[in-house]
Amino acid sequence: MSEAGGMGRRSPASSATLGVIEREVLSTRPVAIRYRITPLGKTLRRPVDVLLAWAAEQMPAIERARDAYDAREEADI
């Protein structure tokens, strides 16, 4: 389990088990799946907006960190 309580890299189908989205399999050809955000999922809007604003503000530092990481990885090859 990840440090975030097992929340890392979940698919939409597994997010449905958390009550964040509703997943409906449609009996069409080909089979289709419809996803809807639940009322619980909608409560994530504010924290996600805050995270997006932080990422936009910190993008220069994020890119520097990414470039430094890539340079270290290339040096190890």
Phi, psi and omega per residue, in radians:
M1 nan 2.437 -3.131
S2 -1.336 2.964 3.135
E3 -1.110 -0.410 -3.118
A4 -1.523 0.516 3.090
G5 1.245 0.514 3.114
G6 1.396 0.302 -3.066
M7 -1.545 -0.163 -3.068
G8 -1.212 2.435 3.019
R9 0.914 0.815 3.083
R10 -1.533 2.552 3.074
S11 -1.502 2.865 3.058
P12 -0.972 -0.634 -3.128
A13 -1.128 -0.728 -3.140
S14 -1.310 -0.460 3.060
S15 -1.141 -0.461 3.100
A16 -1.104 -0.585 3.138
T17 -1.216 -0.329 3.108
L18 -1.516 -0.126 -3.133
G19 1.452 0.193 -3.112
V20 -1.457 -0.600 3.088
I21 -2.333 2.795 2.985
E22 -1.839 2.401 -3.131
R23 -2.071 2.194 -3.126
E24 -2.233 2.131 3.080
V25 -1.505 2.155 -3.122
L26 -1.650 2.380 -3.134
S27 -1.520 1.231 3.102
T28 -2.071 2.969 3.046
R29 -2.070 2.065 -0.139
P30 -1.187 2.836 3.140
V31 -1.052 2.433 3.110
A32 -2.185 2.745 3.103
I33 -2.193 2.286 3.134
R34 -1.895 2.314 3.099
Y35 -2.008 2.464 3.063
R36 -2.360 2.475 3.069
I37 -1.343 2.313 3.132
T38 -1.466 2.941 3.031
P39 -0.970 -0.671 3.072
L40 -1.101 -0.752 3.108
G41 -1.061 -0.635 3.139
K42 -1.144 -0.377 3.097
T43 -1.228 -0.216 3.102
L44 -1.409 -0.160 -3.053
R45 -0.979 -0.882 -3.087
R46 -1.115 -0.868 3.124
P47 -1.078 -0.631 3.116
V48 -1.169 -0.737 3.096
D49 -1.054 -0.708 3.109
V50 -1.118 -0.748 3.126
L51 -1.108 -0.741 3.113
L52 -1.109 -0.716 3.106
A53 -1.118 -0.737 3.103
W54 -1.060 -0.802 -3.121
A55 -1.089 -0.719 3.121
A56 -1.114 -0.731 -3.133
E57 -1.183 -0.626 -3.073
Q58 -1.638 0.086 -3.033
M59 -0.948 -0.740 3.102
P60 -1.031 -0.742 3.124
A61 -1.187 -0.668 3.110
I62 -1.087 -0.770 -3.140
E63 -1.154 -0.668 3.084
R64 -1.102 -0.771 3.128
A65 -1.097 -0.731 3.129
R66 -1.106 -0.779 3.128
D67 -1.095 -0.707 3.124
A68 -1.135 -0.731 3.108
Y69 -1.082 -0.835 -3.139
D70 -1.044 -0.702 3.136
A71 -1.110 -0.713 3.104
R72 -1.136 -0.733 -3.137
E73 -1.122 -0.720 3.132
E74 -1.161 -0.604 3.134
A75 -1.182 -0.467 -3.127
D76 -1.425 -0.181 -3.088
I77 -1.386 nan nan
